Amino acid sequence: HARLETTSMKNLAVWNAKKIPTVNTYSEGGFEKECKACPQGKGVKAGKGVDENSCTWLPCKAGDYLDEKLGCLECKENTYSEGGFEKECKACPQGKGVKAGKG
């Protein structure tokens, strides 16, 4: 029996090595056949995704701000954001403006 258990453990280790989560995917372990993708707009580093909660918001592009519940949203007209993880857009300086999502 010991030989059978050793062989089985080696096979399990090889199988587990093949399902290490890649970038923006997660695996809860066990006998899952493949990793699951993070929800849209969220990501996780390779090998760090153990469940959906491991996925966090990706940085927003310039002209967008991060809403913790909805993700990246476009700045309104005459406001701007440098992107990243900014939580709100800033008003354009007096006498200057920009179209929605362009600032």
N, C-alpha and C positions, 0 to 999 in steps of 0.2 A: 504493500500500500504506500509506503513512503516514496518509492520511486514514482508511482503514478501521481501522487500529490505534487512532487517536485516538478514533474513534466507539466502538469496542469498549471502550476503557478508561473512557470516560465512562459507558457502560451498566453496566459492572462496578462502578464507583464508586456509582452510584445503587442497584444491586442490593444491594451491601454495606451501604449506609446503612439499608436497610429491615430488615436482620437484626441490628441492634445489640442485644445482650442487654438485657432489661429486668430489673427487680429480681427476684432469686432464680432467674435463668436464666443459662445460659452457652452459648457457641458456640465451637467449636474452629476456626472459620474455614473456608476452602476453599469448597466448594459445598454446604454444608448448607442445607436448605430452611427450617429453623426452629431456634430455640434450644431447648435441653433444660432441663427444670426441675431445680433442685437437689434432692438427696435430701431426704426428709421431715425436718423439724427443722433444716435447714441453709439458708443464704441467702448472697447476695452483692449488692453495690451495683450499680445499673444501669450497664451498659457495662463492668464490671470482670470479668465471668465469662468466662475464656478456656478453662477446662476444669473438670472436676468438682472438682479440687483447689482451685479458687477458692472453692468453697462452704464456708463455715465454720458452726459451730453457732450458732444463734440464741440469745439470752438465754432462760433458763428463767423460768417464772412463780414467784411466791412459793409455797413449799411443795415445790418441786422443786430438785434439784441437778444439775450437769452431769457426766455420765460421758463422758470423751473418746471412747470407742468406741461407746457406745449412745445418747448424747444426754441429754435431760432425763429424770430418773427421780424418782419420788415419794419424799419423805422418809418414813421409817418412823414409827410411832406414838411419841409423846413426843419427837420431834425436829422442828426447824424450819430453814427457809432463807428468806432474803429474795429468793431467785431470782437472776437475772442469770447470772453465770458462776461462782457458788460451786461448789466441787468436792466439798463434803460438807455434811451437815446437822449442826446443833449440838443438843446435848441441852437439853431444857427445864430451866429452873431447878428446884431442889429443891421438891417439893410442887406443881408445875404440870405439866400434860400437854396433849396435843393429839392428835386423830385423825390417822392416816396421810394425808399429802398436804395437810393443812389448816394446817400451821404454817409 
